[in-house]
Amino acid sequence: MHDEQGLVRERRALLKNGLVLAGALVVPGAVSATTRLGRPLTARDLKPMTQPPLPRTTVALTSPKVVRPDLLRQAMASLSRHGSRIQHHDRIAIADFAAPSGKPRFHFIDLASGRSTSLLVAHGSGSDPAHTGYLERFSNRFGSNASSEGAFVTDDYYVGKHGRSQRLIGLDPTNDNALDRAIVVHSAWYANKDMIESHGMLGRSQGCFAVGERDLDQVFARLGAGRMIYAAKV
């Protein structure tokens, strides 16, 4: 019986990996032989992962305990404004950079069910020069190492200097250099939960959405390609 259950779990993990890889392959350019940021992600690079756990409770989308209503309204307006460039409108992610880095502020929202999950995410060092744990400013400039504000659409997966990563395309004048600046989603040790216990805050990225090493599989599964990430400080 245990062997049969293990086989079922293994098959489910393989199926999930296939779905994530398929999400990358449907994006033009995702299967190029070499790229400026690194080689494309292959099935060999994907770790077995299970279905992302659902939140313990279903929350209303306007709950201030999850996403503040004014921020959610801005995100939904952005989704509508950029709708033709965003393939999937079923799920979105919102980075609430008004919250400190020690709080779960990367909100993944299922717009159909109202369910949400919140994770830790680091901001750029150029946005917080004194390393206070709070984002002070955004920037779209090259070399700023700062986080950018606005709507992003998730693109293909690849393996680069930060390991498994996902490219982002900026859709607003405030973040339209994202692809050329190599602003991506990746995992990092300085975004792990134990950083809060030892330092009271996360470390800083070079402008990327850096999540905990144990959270990356869940982030990839919830986002996929062709969905919106909205970043703001309201």
C-alpha positions as CSV (number, residue, x, y, z in Angstrom):
1,M,0.0,0.0,0.0
2,H,2.8,2.4,0.9
3,D,4.6,1.6,-2.3
4,E,1.4,2.3,-4.3
5,Q,0.9,5.7,-2.5
6,G,4.5,6.7,-3.1
7,L,4.1,5.9,-6.8
8,V,1.0,8.0,-7.0
9,R,2.8,11.0,-5.3
10,E,5.7,10.6,-7.7
11,R,3.4,10.6,-10.8
12,R,1.6,13.7,-9.5
13,A,5.0,15.4,-9.0
14,L,6.1,14.5,-12.5
15,L,2.8,15.8,-13.9
16,K,3.2,19.1,-12.0
17,N,6.7,19.5,-13.4
18,G,5.4,18.9,-16.9
19,L,2.7,21.5,-16.5
20,V,5.2,24.1,-15.3
21,L,7.6,23.3,-18.1
22,A,4.7,23.5,-20.6
23,G,3.9,27.0,-19.3
24,A,7.4,28.1,-20.2
25,L,7.3,26.4,-23.6
26,V,4.2,28.2,-24.9
27,V,6.0,31.6,-24.6
28,P,7.9,32.6,-27.7
29,G,11.6,32.5,-27.2
30,A,11.4,30.2,-24.2
31,V,13.2,27.4,-26.0
32,S,16.1,29.3,-27.5
33,A,19.4,27.4,-27.3
34,T,21.2,30.2,-25.4
35,T,20.1,33.5,-23.8
36,R,21.8,36.5,-22.3
37,L,20.6,35.6,-18.8
38,G,21.3,31.9,-19.0
39,R,20.2,28.6,-20.6
40,P,16.4,27.8,-20.8
41,L,14.8,25.8,-18.0
42,T,14.5,22.1,-18.8
43,A,12.7,19.2,-17.2
44,R,16.0,18.1,-15.6
45,D,16.2,21.4,-13.6
46,L,12.7,21.1,-12.1
47,K,12.5,19.7,-8.7
48,P,9.5,17.4,-7.9
49,M,6.8,19.5,-6.3
50,T,3.4,18.9,-5.0
51,Q,0.2,20.9,-5.6
52,P,0.6,24.2,-3.8
53,P,-1.4,24.1,-0.6
54,L,-4.5,26.2,-0.4
55,P,-4.9,28.8,2.4
56,R,-6.6,27.4,5.5
57,T,-9.5,29.8,5.0
58,T,-11.2,31.5,2.1
59,V,-10.9,35.3,2.4
60,A,-12.7,38.0,0.6
61,L,-10.6,39.8,-1.9
62,T,-11.2,43.1,-0.2
63,S,-10.0,41.9,3.2
64,P,-7.5,44.4,4.7
65,K,-5.8,41.5,6.4
66,V,-4.7,40.3,3.0
67,V,-4.6,43.0,0.4
68,R,-5.6,46.6,1.2
69,P,-8.6,47.6,-0.8
70,D,-7.0,50.7,-2.4
71,L,-4.0,48.6,-3.5
72,L,-6.3,45.8,-4.9
73,R,-8.3,48.4,-6.8
74,Q,-5.1,49.7,-8.4
75,A,-4.1,46.2,-9.3
76,M,-7.4,45.4,-10.9
77,A,-7.4,48.6,-12.9
78,S,-3.9,47.8,-14.1
79,L,-5.1,44.3,-15.1
80,S,-7.9,45.8,-17.1
81,R,-5.6,48.4,-18.7
82,H,-3.0,45.9,-19.8
83,G,-5.5,43.1,-20.5
84,S,-4.5,42.5,-24.1
85,R,-0.9,41.9,-23.1
86,I,-1.7,39.5,-20.2
87,Q,-2.8,36.1,-21.4
88,H,-4.3,34.8,-18.2
89,H,-6.7,36.7,-15.9
90,D,-7.6,34.0,-13.5
91,R,-4.8,34.6,-10.9
92,I,-2.6,37.6,-10.1
93,A,0.2,38.5,-7.7
94,I,0.5,41.7,-5.8
95,A,3.7,42.9,-4.0
96,D,2.6,45.3,-1.3
97,F,5.8,47.3,-0.8
98,A,4.2,49.6,1.8
99,A,4.7,46.6,4.2
100,P,8.1,45.8,5.7
101,S,10.1,43.0,4.3
102,G,9.6,41.0,7.5
103,K,5.9,40.6,6.7
104,P,4.3,38.3,4.1
105,R,3.6,40.9,1.4
106,F,3.7,38.9,-1.8
107,H,0.0,38.1,-2.3
108,F,-1.1,35.4,-4.8
109,I,-4.8,35.8,-5.5
110,D,-7.2,33.4,-7.3
111,L,-9.7,35.9,-8.7
112,A,-12.3,33.2,-9.3
113,S,-12.5,31.7,-5.8
114,G,-11.2,34.6,-3.7
115,R,-8.5,32.4,-2.1
116,S,-5.2,33.9,-1.5
117,T,-1.7,33.0,-0.2
118,S,0.8,35.5,1.1
119,L,4.6,34.9,1.1
120,L,7.8,36.8,1.9
121,V,9.5,38.8,-0.9
122,A,12.6,40.9,-0.8
123,H,13.0,44.4,-2.4
124,G,16.0,45.9,-4.1
125,S,19.0,47.4,-2.2
126,G,18.6,50.6,-4.2
127,S,15.1,51.0,-2.9
128,D,16.3,50.7,0.7
129,P,19.9,52.0,0.9
130,A,20.1,52.0,4.7
131,H,18.6,48.5,4.9
132,T,15.8,49.5,7.2
133,G,13.5,46.7,5.9
134,Y,11.2,49.3,4.3
135,L,11.1,50.2,0.6
136,E,11.8,53.9,0.3
137,R,11.7,54.5,-3.4
138,F,11.3,52.8,-6.8
139,S,13.5,53.1,-9.9
140,N,13.5,52.0,-13.5
141,R,17.1,53.1,-14.1
142,F,19.9,50.7,-15.1
143,G,22.4,50.1,-12.3
144,S,20.0,51.4,-9.6
145,N,19.5,47.9,-8.0
146,A,16.1,49.2,-7.0
147,S,12.6,47.6,-7.3
148,S,10.3,49.0,-9.9
149,E,6.7,50.0,-9.6
150,G,3.8,48.9,-11.8
151,A,2.5,45.9,-13.7
152,F,4.7,43.0,-15.0
153,V,3.7,40.0,-17.1
154,T,5.4,36.8,-16.3
155,D,7.5,35.3,-19.1
156,D,9.6,32.2,-19.6
157,Y,11.7,30.2,-17.2
158,Y,15.4,29.8,-17.4
159,V,18.4,28.8,-15.3
160,G,20.9,31.6,-14.5
161,K,23.2,32.9,-11.8
162,H,20.3,32.7,-9.3
163,G,19.3,29.2,-10.3
164,R,15.8,28.6,-11.5
165,S,14.2,31.9,-12.4
166,Q,11.4,33.5,-14.4
167,R,11.7,36.5,-16.6
168,L,9.4,39.5,-16.3
169,I,8.3,42.1,-18.8
170,G,7.4,45.5,-17.5
171,L,4.2,47.0,-18.9
172,D,4.4,50.6,-17.5
173,P,6.8,53.5,-18.1
174,T,7.9,53.0,-14.5
175,N,9.2,49.4,-15.1
176,D,9.6,49.0,-18.9
177,N,13.3,48.3,-18.5
178,A,12.6,45.2,-16.4
179,L,13.6,42.7,-19.0
180,D,16.8,44.5,-20.0
181,R,17.7,45.1,-16.3
182,A,17.2,41.3,-15.7
183,I,14.5,41.9,-13.1
184,V,13.2,38.4,-12.5
185,V,11.6,36.1,-9.9
186,H,14.1,33.8,-8.2
187,S,14.8,32.3,-4.8
188,A,17.5,33.5,-2.4
189,W,18.8,32.5,1.0
190,Y,18.4,36.1,2.2
191,A,14.6,35.8,1.6
192,N,14.2,32.7,3.8
193,K,12.0,33.0,7.0
194,D,15.0,32.4,9.3
195,M,16.3,35.9,8.3
196,I,13.5,37.4,10.2
197,E,14.4,35.5,13.3
198,S,18.0,36.5,13.2
199,H,17.7,40.0,11.6
200,G,14.1,41.1,11.9
201,M,13.9,41.6,8.1
202,L,14.9,40.0,4.8
203,G,18.1,40.8,2.9
204,R,17.9,42.9,-0.3
205,S,18.0,41.9,-3.9
206,Q,19.3,43.8,-6.9
207,G,15.8,44.8,-7.8
208,C,14.4,41.3,-8.4
209,F,11.4,39.6,-6.6
210,A,13.5,37.3,-4.5
211,V,11.5,34.7,-2.5
212,G,12.4,32.0,0.0
213,E,14.2,29.0,-1.3
214,R,11.4,26.7,-0.1
215,D,8.7,29.0,-1.7
216,L,10.0,29.0,-5.3
217,D,8.2,25.9,-6.4
218,Q,4.9,27.3,-5.0
219,V,5.5,30.7,-6.6
220,F,6.2,29.1,-10.0
221,A,3.1,26.9,-9.8
222,R,0.8,29.8,-8.8
223,L,2.1,32.2,-11.4
224,G,3.0,30.3,-14.6
225,A,3.6,32.3,-17.7
226,G,1.3,35.1,-18.9
227,R,0.0,36.4,-15.6
228,M,0.3,39.7,-13.9
229,I,2.5,40.8,-10.9
230,Y,1.6,44.2,-9.6
231,A,4.1,46.1,-7.4
232,A,3.3,49.3,-5.6
233,K,3.6,51.3,-2.4
234,V,0.2,52.8,-1.6
